[in-house]
Amino acid sequence: MVQAYRFALDPNAAQEAALRSHCGAARAAYNWAIAWVTASWWQRRAEETYGIPAAHLTEWRPWSLPALRKAFNAAKHTDPRFASWWQDNSKEAYCTGLANAAAAFDNYAKSKNGRRRGKRLGMPRFKSKRKARLSCRFTTGTIRVDADGRHVTLPRLGTIRVHEPTGKLLARVQAGTARILSATVRHERGRWFVSLQAEVKRDLERVARPNVAVGIDLGVKSLAVMADSTGEIREVANPRHLDGALKRLRRASRTVSRRQGPDRRTGRQPSKRWEKANAARNKVHHRVANLREDALHQLTTGVAAEYGTVVVEDLNVAGMLRNRRLARRIADAGFGEIRRQLAYKTQRNGCRLLAADRWYPSSKTCSGCGAVKAKLPLHVRTYACDACRLVIGRDANAARNLAALAAAAAPGTGVAGDQDTAPAVSKPRGADRKTRATRRSRTAQAGRAGGATLPHRRQTETRDRPQAEAPHGLVM
């Protein structure tokens, strides 16, 4: 399997300048590729206004990585933007920017032609020197972990000290069970990190209870309520790291506001006291992010190492963040990060990860008799069934319903690897769910990525179905 090992770096002043130069070179190459490809798009659009036939228009410039590398290598010697300094950095820095540009154009073309899931993507845009995240990837050259376990060697950058020991990766490399494929340096949260991607040979780590399924209901009051198929219910408290740091954050922000900060309109530079106060404020943010990351890793690692089947909800986190009263606490909880970490951690343990249908009424369904309530406001934290008189916590009831869905994940249902046999079924609506009747079409007309816009198509909305007849869908 391919695994990444991430370490914090402690570069000296010269090494940090070289790191920033490489990351800046990657950004410059990316912007050059965007301008070089889109120049032909704008030229063709201008020629069409002059009545030039399609056969005589300027040819499309390709955006594949080999084509971009060939064009860049020919232009860097004469282009005044690169001619004087391109030799100061490794070729991998420029290849990083060109590869990112090629991927951006591919994603844009697939999204425009309806072959990419998710939100519609626009044309690739230039990266700002002030806002762009510093990152560079190395795939060739000398990439190794030194034998002392406290240094890494990267192309053109030399040997850089690591803040934490690299013993785990070094032991595997020396034993011959790991081979380093690439390295990515990145500036994040005020310091530099290196991520070493390695091909690792490791045995499958079996879970502690392979025959037990668990349903996880995420929330704000309690970060996670877990109910397994044996009837055990566990609750993980929400650490609320941001709430604990709000007092310090407000005080640090007041200090920053009283200093002379930068002003782009007048060109005013920040004062030294502002930079010092801003660094102190950023330190508070970074500490909160690190605490949240550590807590989520502990939660997901424990779940993936214990249960054989994990059932989670397919939450619309972006939509939940539109609630201005709960947005801060939802973002602090990290619902999307929990789902992402479970996705890859369950694979290395031989564990199944199932996601309930987004409109499955896990909170409104009684876990005892299966009766469904038409309404269940968010402020009602206790579920009381009118049919069987069951009284249980709202989150615990939802977790039990999610755990019960694991029994539906049989072979040939389109889940847990059998994704080619399940027919498409309509998703039942909840009693209080409202959706729009029209949606954008995902089918594009013929043409290149810079062509005409996609047409709109009206679609009829599926009628409501009783919850008793609704299929309990599961997706990966």
Long-range contacts (C-beta under 8 A, 24 or more apart in sequence): 1-199, 1-200, 1-202, 1-348, 2-181, 2-197, 2-198, 2-199, 2-200, 3-197, 3-198, 3-200, 4-195, 4-196, 4-197, 4-198, 5-166, 5-168, 5-169, 5-195, 5-196, 5-198, 6-193, 6-194, 6-195, 6-196, 7-152, 7-162, 7-163, 7-164, 7-166, 7-193, 7-194, 7-196, 8-162, 8-163, 8-164, 8-191, 8-192, 8-193, 9-152, 9-160, 9-161, 9-162, 9-163, 9-185, 9-191, 9-192, 9-193, 9-194, 10-160, 10-161, 10-162, 10-163, 11-160, 11-161, 11-192, 15-157, 15-158, 15-160, 16-192, 18-156, 18-157, 19-134, 19-136, 19-157, 19-185, 19-187, 19-192, 20-134, 20-187, 21-88, 21-89, 22-89, 22-90, 22-93, 22-136, 22-156, 22-157, 22-185, 23-93, 23-134, 23-135, 23-136, 23-185, 23-187, 24-129, 24-134, 25-86, 25-89, 25-93, 25-94, 25-97, 25-136, 26-93, 26-94, 26-96, 26-97, 26-100, 26-135, 26-136, 27-97, 27-127, 27-129, 27-132, 28-81, 28-82, 28-97, 29-72, 29-93, 29-94, 29-95, 29-96, 29-97, 29-98, 29-101, 30-97, 30-98, 30-100, 30-101, 30-127, 31-97, 31-126, 31-127, 32-72, 32-75, 32-79, 32-81, 32-82, 32-97, 33-63, 33-68, 33-72, 33-97, 33-98, 33-101, 33-102, 34-101, 34-104, 34-124, 34-125, 34-126, 35-126, 36-61, 36-68, 36-71, 36-72, 36-75, 37-61, 37-63, 37-68, 37-101, 37-105, 38-123, 38-124, 38-450, 41-450, 44-450, 45-450, 60-448, 63-101, 63-102, 63-105, 63-106, 64-102, 65-95, 65-98, 65-99, 65-102, 68-98, 68-101, 68-102, 69-95, 69-98, 72-98, 89-156, 90-138, 90-141, 90-155, 90-156, 90-157, 92-136, 92-137, 92-138, 92-139, 92-140, 92-141, 92-155, 93-136, 95-139, 96-135, 96-136, 96-137, 99-137, 105-449, 108-449, 109-448, 109-449, 112-444, 112-449, 112-454, 113-444, 113-449, 114-441, 114-442, 114-443, 114-444, 114-454, 120-440, 123-450, 133-186, 133-187, 133-188, 134-186, 134-187, 135-184, 135-185, 135-186, 135-187, 136-184, 136-185, 136-186, 137-182, 137-183, 137-184, 137-185, 138-182, 138-183, 138-184, 138-185, 139-181, 139-182, 143-180, 143-182, 143-183, 143-196, 144-173, 144-180, 145-169, 145-170, 145-173, 145-180, 145-196, 152-183, 152-194, 152-196, 154-183, 154-185, 154-194, 157-185, 160-194, 162-194, 163-191, 169-196, 169-198, 172-198, 172-200, 173-198, 177-201, 177-202, 189-285, 189-286, 189-289, 189-290, 190-279, 190-282, 190-283, 190-286, 202-348, 204-348, 204-349, 204-350, 205-305, 205-348, 205-349, 205-350, 206-349, 206-350, 207-304, 207-305, 207-306, 207-307, 207-308, 207-349, 207-350, 207-351, 208-305, 208-306, 209-306, 209-307, 209-308, 210-308, 210-350, 211-308, 212-306, 212-307, 212-308, 212-309, 213-307, 213-308, 213-309, 213-310, 213-311, 213-403, 213-406, 213-407, 214-303, 214-306, 214-307, 214-309, 214-310, 214-311, 214-403, 215-311, 215-312, 215-398, 215-399, 215-400, 215-401, 215-402, 215-403, 215-404, 215-405, 215-406, 216-303, 216-310, 216-311, 216-312, 216-313, 216-399, 216-402, 217-313, 217-362, 217-363, 217-395, 217-396, 217-398, 217-399, 217-402, 218-312, 218-313, 218-315, 218-333, 218-335, 218-338, 219-333, 219-395, 220-326, 220-329, 220-330, 220-333, 221-381, 221-395, 222-395, 223-299, 223-333, 224-299, 224-338, 225-393, 225-395, 225-396, 225-398, 225-399, 226-303, 226-399, 227-396, 227-399, 227-400, 227-402, 227-403, 228-307, 228-403, 229-403, 229-404, 229-406, 233-396, 233-399, 233-400, 235-395, 235-396, 236-299, 238-329, 238-333, 239-291, 239-292, 239-295, 240-329, 240-332, 241-288, 241-291, 241-292, 241-295, 241-332, 242-288, 242-292, 242-328, 242-332, 243-329, 243-332, 245-284, 245-287, 245-288, 248-284, 249-281, 249-284, 249-285, 252-277, 252-280, 252-281, 252-284, 253-281, 255-280, 255-281, 256-281, 292-332, 292-334, 293-337, 296-334, 296-337, 296-338, 296-341, 297-341, 299-338, 300-338, 300-341, 300-342, 300-345, 301-345, 303-342, 304-342, 304-345, 304-346, 304-348, 304-349, 304-351, 305-349, 307-351, 308-350, 308-351, 308-352, 309-351, 309-352, 309-354, 309-406, 309-409, 310-342, 310-346, 310-351, 310-352, 310-353, 310-354, 311-354, 311-355, 311-356, 311-402, 311-403, 311-405, 311-406, 311-474, 312-338, 312-339, 312-342, 312-353, 312-354, 312-355, 312-356, 312-402, 313-355, 313-356, 313-358, 313-360, 313-362, 313-398, 313-402, 314-355, 314-356, 314-357, 314-358, 314-475, 315-339, 315-358, 316-358, 352-406, 352-409, 352-416, 353-476, 354-405, 354-406, 354-409, 354-415, 354-416, 354-474, 354-475, 354-476, 355-474, 355-475, 355-476, 356-402, 356-405, 356-472, 356-473, 356-474, 357-427, 357-472, 357-473, 357-474, 357-475, 358-427, 359-427, 359-428, 359-429, 359-430, 359-433, 360-405, 360-472, 360-473, 361-430, 361-467, 362-397, 362-398, 362-401, 362-402, 363-394, 363-395, 363-397, 363-398, 364-430, 364-431, 365-397, 365-401, 365-467, 366-390, 366-397, 367-392, 367-397, 367-400, 367-401, 367-404, 370-468, 372-467, 372-468, 374-431, 374-432, 375-431, 375-432, 405-472, 405-474, 408-472, 408-474, 409-474, 413-474, 414-474, 414-475, 415-474, 415-475, 415-476, 416-476, 419-476, 425-471, 425-473, 426-462, 426-465, 427-462, 427-473, 428-464, 428-465, 428-467, 428-469, 428-470, 428-471, 429-462, 429-464, 429-465, 435-461, 437-461
